[in-house]
Amino acid sequence: MIRLNVTLSDDLNKEIDKAAAETESNKSEILRKALTLYLAAREGKKKGLKLGLIEPSTQKVETEIVGL
């Protein structure tokens, strides 16, 4: 394993703290999951796929995530 130093805005730090508390996790786990999601989105983009949030009951794309 390696250790990274990351500089975050106060707002982003607060949001990560909030997510960690809500999921009974910690900042490191939240950031690992975020990086995993980012890398998956990047690989999907290479294949021509898009990333979005789907409404489970209708299978409708509610939000397309762009710019990753």
RADA-V818240 format. One record per pair of residues at least 12 apart in sequence whose C-alpha atoms are under 8 Angstrom apart, sorted by the first residue. I is the first residue (numbers start at 1). J is the second residue. Records with the same first field share a line. If there is no record, write none. Layout:
I: J + J
This chain:
16: 30
38: 68
41: 68
42: 68
50: 64 + 65
51: 64 + 65 + 66
52: 64 + 65
53: 65
